[in-house]
Amino acid sequence: MINGPSNRGSNISVVRTTFNDAQMTDMNSLANAFLSKPTELSPVITHLAGKDDLRFPLTFMSEGVGNVQSIDRLEYEYRVATRKLMTRPVAVTNGGANIGQGGATFELTFPDKWFVHPYVLVNGAGEQARIMREPVPSSTGQGWVYTLQLVSPTAATVLTTGFTAGDLWAQLFAPVGVDFSRGNASNWQAPGLVRNKLTTVRKSYHMSGNAKDFVAEFSLPKKGGGTTKLWMDYEEYQHMLEFKEECEMMYWYGQRTYGDDGVVNMRDENGQPVVVGPGLLEQIINRETYSTLTETQLLNIIGDLFYGMTDANQKQVTLYTGTGGMREFDAAMKNFFAANTWQASSTTEFINGSGRNLGLTGYFKRYEHIDGHAVNVVKMPLFDHGPVARARDLHPVTGYSLESYRMVFVDQSNYDGQANLKMISKKGREHLRWCVPGSVVPKGFDANTSRASDVDGASVHMLKTGAVCLSRFDTSLDIECIAS
């Protein structure tokens, strides 16, 4: 009956209306539809609610746009191909004099056997040296000893740098003899394996016997065209939005309750493991700080991020931030614009109206990098008014929470046809909801399939098992404001 998120039409909507028992039966109840089609309905409802409510943009940008995967397990794993290893540092300083002079061979110790005989290596000064024989293990156990010869034929040439511990060398190509040469080898770098666990979260609410008659009516697309209307209790819809906001907090701020060995270190009152997987902020490995943002910082930060996306398709970075971060972003762009005299622009682009009815407008929410890539800014109300924002210190100038100035650059590109940012859910538990009726049965629930209670009222329960996965965690960046 319901199409997937990619087939939404412009006529999809959700409105508040009054319950009509002639039109709103259990057959077209969204609560009952969720029982049979959670995989199809959850992304569609997220998209609808996300357009009307900005409280859960991360959920909207993953599940709401169809970047979702359901699995049969409570943990997920994926392989990550990071930047190819091309350089290695010198492990032990060579303290000799006139190293390599007159074509003499010399030895350098590297931490591993990554470089291949007979490749040419190059150091930071551009000096080249060929590996002359197979490396051997160091007698001191500090790595592998390489025998090299400078490529330059000048007798007076000596190695000027690259012989001190920590100096970097890189591998170029493998020149061989004119005849009777033998094959060499190639470097092979396997992608890393990442394994994380899904988190189960719940939310319940109770209603009295005097339930209101307001309902939320959803207009959803049907297969083959057209729309169909489903409905749910309006109070339940509001609680569902709150539940999605709580899930959003888990997707951002979740911290693992298990170690690298996978052992869960937290138990509930029944002795069951309480599993919390890593949120997006814990998955991002790149972190920076700032006090006042400048365009130069953005240029360098975004350039570094895009520089690492060598194998990405449809490169896209989204900046999630609060009101403070949006002000910093806008101010950085305008300060950069005002400080240069080469721009060709008219001030009318920032002013509308005429006479006594002028208005100042024009705020930057997009940045196009010199490399041709673009960054879009998405406002995060959670960074402004969420629990973390309320607990953090305040900005010394504006009085906003420092969390409002947090800037999270998220790589939402595609790699090998797969979205880098996606939601992973336990199959059948993408979005569960059920009721426990007492003196009343919540609208839209079938009394014959509901559990019973002697309370003068009823309760509704929601549950989800899932996580947000950032497959390439080295191409995103979390920047926190440290203004004081």
C-alpha positions as CSV (number, residue, x, y, z in Angstrom):
1,M,0.0,0.0,0.0
2,I,2.8,2.4,0.9
3,N,5.7,3.4,-1.3
4,G,9.2,3.9,-0.1
5,P,10.7,7.3,0.8
6,S,12.1,7.9,-2.7
7,N,8.6,8.0,-4.2
8,R,7.1,10.8,-2.1
9,G,5.0,13.3,-3.9
10,S,4.4,17.0,-3.3
11,N,0.9,16.3,-2.0
12,I,2.1,14.3,1.0
13,S,1.0,16.0,4.2
14,V,0.0,15.7,7.8
15,V,-2.9,17.7,9.3
16,R,-4.7,18.0,12.6
17,T,-8.3,17.2,12.5
18,T,-11.2,15.9,14.6
19,F,-11.9,12.2,15.1
20,N,-14.7,10.9,12.9
21,D,-15.7,7.3,13.7
22,A,-17.3,6.9,10.3
23,Q,-14.0,7.5,8.5
24,M,-11.3,6.7,11.0
25,T,-11.5,3.0,11.7
26,D,-8.9,0.4,12.8
27,M,-8.4,-0.5,9.1
28,N,-6.8,2.9,8.3
29,S,-5.2,3.5,11.7
30,L,-1.5,4.3,11.5
31,A,-1.0,2.5,14.8
32,N,-2.1,-0.8,13.3
33,A,-0.3,-0.1,10.0
34,F,2.9,0.2,12.0
35,L,2.5,-3.3,13.3
36,S,2.6,-4.8,9.8
37,K,4.8,-2.3,7.8
38,P,7.3,-0.6,10.2
39,T,10.1,-0.8,7.6
40,E,8.1,1.0,5.0
41,L,6.2,3.5,7.2
42,S,8.9,4.6,9.6
43,P,11.0,6.4,6.9
44,V,7.9,8.0,5.4
45,I,6.6,9.3,8.7
46,T,10.1,10.6,9.5
47,H,10.2,12.5,6.3
48,L,6.7,14.0,6.9
49,A,7.5,14.9,10.5
50,G,10.9,16.2,9.6
51,K,9.6,18.7,7.1
52,D,7.3,20.1,9.8
53,D,9.6,19.8,12.8
54,L,13.3,20.5,12.8
55,R,14.0,18.7,16.1
56,F,15.6,15.6,14.5
57,P,17.6,16.6,11.4
58,L,20.0,13.7,11.6
59,T,17.1,11.2,11.6
60,F,15.6,13.1,8.7
61,M,18.8,13.1,6.7
62,S,19.3,9.4,7.1
63,E,16.0,7.5,7.6
64,G,13.9,10.3,6.2
65,V,15.6,10.3,2.8
66,G,15.7,6.5,2.5
67,N,19.3,5.8,3.7
68,V,18.2,3.0,6.0
69,Q,19.1,-0.6,6.4
70,S,17.4,-3.3,8.4
71,I,19.4,-6.3,9.7
72,D,18.6,-9.5,11.7
73,R,21.3,-9.0,14.3
74,L,21.9,-6.7,17.3
75,E,25.3,-5.7,16.0
76,Y,26.5,-4.5,12.7
77,E,29.9,-4.5,11.0
78,Y,31.3,-2.9,7.9
79,R,34.7,-2.4,6.2
80,V,36.3,1.0,6.0
81,A,38.9,1.9,3.4
82,T,40.8,4.9,4.7
83,R,43.5,6.9,2.9
84,K,46.1,4.6,1.3
85,L,49.3,4.4,3.2
86,M,52.1,6.0,1.1
87,T,54.7,7.2,3.6
88,R,56.6,5.7,6.5
89,P,58.8,7.4,9.1
90,V,62.4,6.6,9.9
91,A,62.5,4.5,13.1
92,V,66.2,5.0,14.1
93,T,68.4,8.0,13.5
94,N,71.4,7.3,11.3
95,G,74.2,9.4,12.9
96,G,76.8,8.9,10.1
97,A,78.6,11.6,8.2
98,N,78.3,12.3,4.5
99,I,75.6,9.7,4.1
100,G,75.4,8.3,0.5
101,Q,78.3,10.4,-0.8
102,G,79.9,9.2,-4.0
103,G,77.2,6.5,-4.6
104,A,78.0,4.7,-1.4
105,T,75.1,2.6,0.0
106,F,73.6,3.5,3.4
107,E,71.1,2.0,5.8
108,L,67.9,3.4,7.1
109,T,65.6,1.6,9.6
110,F,61.8,1.8,9.1
111,P,59.2,0.4,11.6
112,D,57.9,-2.2,9.1
113,K,58.4,-3.8,5.7
114,W,56.0,-1.6,3.8
115,F,58.5,-0.3,1.2
116,V,59.3,-2.8,-1.6
117,H,62.6,-3.7,-3.2
118,P,63.7,-2.2,-5.7
119,Y,61.5,0.9,-5.5
120,V,62.8,4.4,-5.4
121,L,62.0,6.4,-2.2
122,V,61.8,10.1,-1.9
123,N,62.1,12.3,1.3
124,G,60.7,15.7,2.2
125,A,63.5,17.5,0.4
126,G,62.9,15.7,-2.9
127,E,66.0,13.6,-2.6
128,Q,65.6,10.1,-4.1
129,A,67.2,6.8,-3.1
130,R,66.7,3.3,-4.5
131,I,66.2,0.2,-2.4
132,M,69.2,-2.0,-3.4
133,R,68.3,-5.3,-1.7
134,E,65.6,-6.9,0.4
135,P,65.3,-5.4,3.8
136,V,66.3,-7.4,6.9
137,P,65.0,-7.4,10.5
138,S,66.8,-5.0,12.8
139,S,69.1,-6.8,15.3
140,T,67.7,-4.5,18.0
141,G,64.1,-5.3,17.1
142,Q,63.3,-1.7,16.2
143,G,62.0,-2.5,12.7
144,W,63.5,-3.3,9.3
145,V,66.8,-2.2,7.9
146,Y,66.9,-1.0,4.3
147,T,70.0,-0.6,2.2
148,L,69.6,2.4,-0.2
149,Q,71.7,4.3,-2.7
150,L,71.1,7.9,-3.8
151,V,69.8,8.2,-7.3
152,S,71.8,11.4,-8.1
153,P,75.1,10.5,-10.0
154,T,77.0,13.5,-8.7
155,A,79.9,12.4,-6.6
156,A,79.6,15.2,-4.1
157,T,75.9,14.6,-3.4
158,V,75.1,13.6,0.2
159,L,71.8,12.9,1.9
160,T,70.8,16.2,3.6
161,T,67.7,15.1,5.4
162,G,65.5,12.0,6.0
163,F,68.0,10.2,8.3
164,T,66.5,11.4,11.6
165,A,63.9,9.3,13.5
166,G,60.5,10.6,12.4
167,D,61.5,11.8,9.0
168,L,59.1,10.7,6.3
169,W,59.9,8.8,3.1
170,A,57.4,7.9,0.3
171,Q,57.5,5.2,-2.4
172,L,57.6,6.2,-6.1
173,F,58.4,3.5,-8.8
174,A,60.7,0.5,-9.3
175,P,63.5,0.9,-11.9
176,V,65.3,-2.4,-12.8
177,G,68.2,-3.6,-14.8
178,V,68.1,-3.6,-18.6
179,D,68.1,-7.4,-18.9
180,F,67.3,-10.4,-16.6
181,S,65.4,-8.4,-14.1
182,R,63.0,-10.2,-11.7
183,G,59.6,-9.4,-10.5
184,N,59.0,-7.5,-7.3
185,A,55.9,-7.1,-5.1
186,S,53.0,-4.7,-4.5
187,N,51.7,-3.1,-1.4
188,W,48.3,-4.3,-0.4
189,Q,46.2,-2.5,2.2
190,A,43.0,-4.2,3.4
191,P,40.1,-2.1,4.6
192,G,39.6,-2.0,8.4
193,L,36.7,-3.9,10.0
194,V,34.4,-1.9,12.3
195,R,31.9,-3.6,14.5
196,N,29.3,-1.8,16.7
197,K,26.1,-2.6,18.4
198,L,22.5,-1.4,18.1
199,T,20.7,0.5,20.9
200,T,17.2,-0.2,22.1
201,V,15.3,2.8,23.4
202,R,11.8,3.1,24.7
203,K,9.2,5.7,25.5
204,S,5.8,5.3,27.2
205,Y,3.0,7.7,28.0
206,H,-0.3,7.4,29.8
207,M,-3.7,8.9,29.1
208,S,-6.8,9.3,31.2
209,G,-10.2,7.9,30.4
210,N,-11.2,11.4,29.1
211,A,-9.2,11.2,25.9
212,K,-9.5,14.1,23.5
213,D,-11.0,13.7,20.0
214,F,-8.1,15.3,18.0
215,V,-6.3,13.1,15.6
216,A,-3.4,13.6,13.1
217,E,-4.3,12.6,9.5
218,F,-1.5,11.5,7.1
219,S,-1.8,11.7,3.3
220,L,0.6,9.0,2.0
221,P,1.5,7.8,-1.5
222,K,0.2,4.5,-2.9
223,K,1.9,2.2,-5.3
224,G,0.8,2.9,-8.8
225,G,0.0,6.6,-8.0
226,G,-2.5,8.5,-5.8
227,T,-2.6,8.8,-2.1
228,T,-4.2,7.1,0.9
229,K,-5.1,8.5,4.3
230,L,-4.0,7.1,7.6
231,W,-4.6,8.6,11.0
232,M,-3.4,8.4,14.6
233,D,-4.3,10.0,17.9
234,Y,-2.9,13.5,17.9
235,E,-1.6,13.2,21.4
236,E,0.2,10.0,20.3
237,Y,1.6,11.9,17.3
238,Q,3.1,14.5,19.6
239,H,4.6,11.8,21.8
240,M,6.0,10.2,18.7
241,L,7.8,13.4,17.8
242,E,9.2,13.6,21.3
243,F,10.4,9.9,20.9
244,K,12.1,10.8,17.7
245,E,13.8,13.7,19.4
246,E,15.0,11.3,22.1
247,C,16.3,8.9,19.4
248,E,18.0,11.9,17.8
249,M,19.9,12.6,21.0
250,M,21.0,9.0,21.1
251,Y,22.2,9.2,17.5
252,W,24.3,12.2,18.3
253,Y,25.4,11.8,21.9
254,G,25.4,8.0,22.5
255,Q,28.4,6.7,24.3
256,R,29.4,3.0,24.2
257,T,28.6,0.8,27.2
258,Y,31.0,-1.8,25.9
259,G,34.7,-1.9,25.4
260,D,36.9,-2.9,22.5
261,D,36.3,-6.5,23.5
262,G,32.6,-6.2,23.0
263,V,31.8,-6.9,26.6
264,V,28.9,-4.8,27.9
265,N,29.7,-3.2,31.2
266,M,26.1,-2.1,32.2
267,R,23.2,-4.2,33.5
268,D,19.6,-3.3,34.2
269,E,17.6,-4.4,37.3
270,N,16.8,-7.7,35.6
271,G,20.5,-8.4,34.9
272,Q,20.1,-7.8,31.2
273,P,22.9,-6.0,29.3
274,V,22.1,-2.3,28.6
275,V,23.7,-1.8,25.2
276,V,24.4,1.7,23.9
277,G,26.2,2.0,20.6
278,P,28.4,5.0,19.7
279,G,26.6,8.2,18.6
280,L,27.8,10.2,15.6
281,L,30.0,12.4,17.8
282,E,31.8,9.4,19.2
283,Q,32.3,7.9,15.7
284,I,34.0,11.1,14.3
285,I,37.7,10.9,15.0
286,N,38.7,14.4,13.8
287,R,38.2,17.2,16.3
288,E,39.1,20.9,16.5
289,T,38.3,24.0,18.5
290,Y,37.8,27.7,17.7
291,S,37.0,30.9,19.5
292,T,36.0,33.1,16.5
293,L,35.4,31.5,13.1
294,T,37.1,32.9,10.0
295,E,36.8,32.2,6.3
296,T,40.4,31.0,6.3
297,Q,39.6,28.3,8.9
298,L,36.6,27.2,6.7
299,L,38.8,27.1,3.6
300,N,41.4,24.9,5.3
301,I,39.0,22.7,7.2
302,I,36.7,22.0,4.3
303,G,39.7,21.6,2.0
304,D,41.2,18.9,4.3
305,L,37.9,17.1,4.5
306,F,37.4,17.0,0.7
307,Y,41.0,16.2,0.1
308,G,40.5,12.9,1.9
309,M,37.5,11.9,-0.1
310,T,39.5,10.5,-3.0
311,D,37.1,7.7,-3.7
312,A,33.8,9.4,-3.0
313,N,31.0,9.8,-5.5
314,Q,28.7,12.8,-5.3
315,K,30.8,14.6,-2.6
316,Q,28.6,16.3,-0.1
317,V,29.4,17.8,3.4
318,T,26.6,19.1,5.7
319,L,27.4,21.4,8.5
320,Y,25.1,20.8,11.5
321,T,25.2,23.7,14.1
322,G,23.0,25.7,16.4
323,T,22.0,29.4,16.3
324,G,25.4,30.5,17.6
325,G,27.2,28.5,15.0
326,M,25.0,29.9,12.2
327,R,25.9,33.4,13.4
328,E,29.6,32.6,13.4
329,F,29.3,31.1,9.9
330,D,27.4,34.1,8.6
331,A,29.8,36.6,10.2
332,A,32.9,34.8,8.9
333,M,31.5,35.0,5.3
334,K,30.5,38.7,5.6
335,N,33.8,39.7,7.3
336,F,35.7,38.0,4.5
337,F,33.5,39.7,1.9
338,A,33.9,43.1,3.5
339,A,37.7,42.8,3.8
340,N,38.2,42.4,0.1
341,T,38.0,45.0,-2.6
342,W,37.8,42.7,-5.6
343,Q,34.2,41.6,-5.1
344,A,31.6,42.8,-7.7
345,S,28.3,43.1,-5.7
346,S,25.6,45.6,-4.9
347,T,24.4,46.2,-1.4
348,T,20.8,45.9,-2.6
349,E,21.3,42.1,-2.5
350,F,21.1,42.4,1.3
351,I,18.4,45.0,1.5
352,N,14.8,44.7,0.4
353,G,11.9,47.2,0.5
354,S,12.0,50.9,-0.3
355,G,11.6,54.3,1.4
356,R,10.8,53.9,5.1
357,N,10.1,50.2,4.7
358,L,13.6,48.8,4.3
359,G,14.6,45.3,5.5
360,L,18.0,43.8,6.1
361,T,18.3,40.3,4.7
362,G,20.8,38.0,3.1
363,Y,22.4,35.4,5.5
364,F,25.0,32.9,4.4
365,K,24.0,29.2,4.7
366,R,26.2,27.7,2.0
367,Y,29.9,27.8,1.3
368,E,31.4,26.8,-2.1
369,H,35.0,25.7,-1.7
370,I,37.7,26.7,-4.2
371,D,37.9,23.0,-5.2
372,G,34.3,23.2,-6.5
373,H,32.6,21.4,-3.6
374,A,29.8,22.9,-1.5
375,V,28.9,22.8,2.2
376,N,25.2,23.4,3.3
377,V,24.4,24.5,6.8
378,V,21.6,22.8,8.7
379,K,20.3,24.3,11.9
380,M,20.2,22.0,15.0
381,P,17.7,23.1,17.6
382,L,19.1,20.2,19.7
383,F,22.4,22.2,20.0
384,D,20.4,25.2,21.2
385,H,17.9,23.8,23.7
386,G,18.8,20.2,24.2
387,P,19.9,18.7,27.5
388,V,23.6,18.9,26.6
389,A,23.1,22.6,25.6
390,R,21.4,23.4,28.9
391,A,24.2,21.7,30.9
392,R,27.2,23.4,29.1
393,D,28.8,26.8,29.9
394,L,27.6,29.9,28.2
395,H,29.2,32.0,25.5
396,P,30.8,35.1,27.1
397,V,29.3,37.5,24.6
398,T,25.9,36.2,23.6
399,G,25.0,34.1,26.6
400,Y,24.0,31.2,24.4
401,S,25.2,27.8,25.3
402,L,28.6,26.9,23.9
403,E,26.9,23.8,22.4
404,S,25.0,26.2,20.2
405,Y,28.3,27.1,18.6
406,R,29.3,23.5,18.0
407,M,29.9,22.8,14.3
408,V,29.8,19.2,13.0
409,F,30.9,18.8,9.4
410,V,29.4,15.4,8.3
411,D,30.5,13.6,5.1
412,Q,27.3,12.6,3.5
413,S,28.9,11.5,0.2
414,N,28.4,8.1,-1.5
415,Y,31.1,5.5,-1.6
416,D,30.8,2.5,-3.9
417,G,27.2,3.4,-4.4
418,Q,26.4,3.4,-0.7
419,A,25.5,6.4,1.5
420,N,28.2,7.3,4.0
421,L,25.6,8.3,6.5
422,K,22.8,5.8,7.1
423,M,20.5,4.4,9.7
424,I,20.7,0.8,10.7
425,S,17.8,-0.9,12.5
426,K,16.9,-4.3,13.8
427,K,14.5,-5.9,11.4
428,G,11.0,-5.8,12.8
429,R,11.9,-3.3,15.5
430,E,12.4,-0.2,13.3
431,H,9.5,1.5,15.1
432,L,7.3,-0.6,17.4
433,R,4.3,0.7,19.2
434,W,1.6,-1.0,21.2
435,C,-1.0,-0.1,23.9
436,V,-2.1,-1.5,27.2
437,P,-5.8,-0.5,27.5
438,G,-7.6,-0.1,30.8
439,S,-11.0,1.6,31.0
440,V,-10.4,2.9,27.5
441,V,-8.7,1.7,24.3
442,P,-6.5,4.4,22.6
443,K,-7.9,5.3,19.2
444,G,-6.7,3.2,16.4
445,F,-5.7,0.2,18.4
446,D,-7.6,-3.1,18.1
447,A,-8.9,-4.1,21.5
448,N,-8.9,-7.8,20.6
449,T,-5.1,-7.7,20.2
450,S,-4.2,-5.4,23.0
451,R,-3.0,-6.2,26.5
452,A,-5.3,-5.3,29.4
453,S,-5.0,-3.2,32.6
454,D,-7.3,-2.3,35.4
455,V,-6.3,1.4,35.3
456,D,-8.9,4.1,34.5
457,G,-7.1,5.1,31.4
458,A,-4.5,3.5,29.0
459,S,-0.8,3.6,28.1
460,V,1.0,3.6,24.8
461,H,4.5,2.3,24.4
462,M,7.1,2.9,21.7
463,L,10.4,1.1,21.0
464,K,13.2,1.2,18.5
465,T,16.4,-0.8,18.1
466,G,18.8,1.0,15.8
467,A,21.8,3.3,15.3
468,V,23.2,5.9,12.9
469,C,26.3,4.7,11.1
470,L,29.1,6.9,9.7
471,S,31.0,4.5,7.4
472,R,33.9,6.8,6.7
473,F,34.6,8.3,10.1
474,D,37.9,10.1,9.0
475,T,36.3,12.5,6.6
476,S,34.0,14.3,9.1
477,L,34.9,16.9,11.7
478,D,33.6,18.0,15.1
479,I,34.6,21.6,16.0
480,E,33.7,23.0,19.5
481,C,33.8,26.6,20.5
482,I,36.1,27.5,23.4
483,A,35.4,31.2,23.7
484,S,35.9,32.5,27.3
